Amino acid sequence: MAYALEERVKEVVKVVKLPSMYTRQNRGADECCCKFDVFGSETNDLEKKMYTSAWIKYAQEVNFILIRPNGLEVVLTALPFVNDEDALYTTVDWSNIIDLYGIGCYQIRIDFLISGIEDSFIWGNYNLFNYDLQRLNHKVMITSIFDSFQTFENINFKDTKVKDSLCFNGWFGNSQDGMLVENLVYNNRETRKSFRESVVEYELTCQTESECIVNKLREQHLLNENEMYVNDYNAFNHNQYLNTSVIIAESPKATYNHPKATITVKVEDKFKNKRSKFTK
């Protein structure tokens, strides 16, 4: 019995998801539009520089647009992820922007084409000013580097090292010195030192901030950081913390003063290089 030959073609199609940005409703209690404070400086001091990164996945065409205070638009450079061919990102160095265009209110918009659908959304609104310690009093600025696989957006940041900064009302410090201790007990019941290692813990507090600041802190920086550098600008802090490299030590805790919230998280030194040990 003869059988007719049938040509079959297998095609793999990626399932895409259109980006969706949450917009807070204006219910009359607070501002409906959240703005992020960002600053820049002519110097290369890291504590005086901030960065903002934006990204998108599954876009056949994408333009990252910086909208200047006068309404003119600047096309930002779109960069590929090292280990994710379907995603693109851009990073804004606000020191460069302040040098080129000056201070004022900026927006970052993402224009995209996904599966034949053209649309755009606002990534964020930014209030850019010159680095000024008086203006930054009672504030903290963190800069994080993302270098992991981010499951909820399905983007692989590995080896791309995307940099992003966040400035908020708060406090960093209240350091508590801990110590890892190991001793040896000899046959004669004499106790001798084996090693000591200093483990310093700090409190990072985001104090009474709006929803967009709190969400960015929790859902981006605290969840995704591989490296985090903290700068505290409080005039009366016990220590001056500049570019302090830390890692998350415990789960963050939230308290609410509606519609604001306060986030407190314990962090510790990323590099534990303060130790001593017994040698023969």
Buried (B, 14 or more C-beta within 10 A) or exposed (E): EEEEEEEEEEEEEEEEEEBEEEEBEEEEEEEEEBBBBBBBBEEEEEBBBBBBBBBBBBBEEBBBBBBBEEEEEBEBEBBEBEEBEBBBBBBBBBBEBBEEBEBBEBBBBBBBEBEEEEEEBBBBBBBBBBBEEEEBEBBBBBBBBBBEEBEEBEBBBBEBEBBBBBBBBBBBBBBEEEEEEEEEEEEEEEEEEEEBBBBBBBBBBBBBBBBBBBBBBBEBBBBBBBBBBBBBBBEEBEEEBBEBEBBBBEEBEEEEEEEBBBBBBBBBBBEEEEEEEEEE
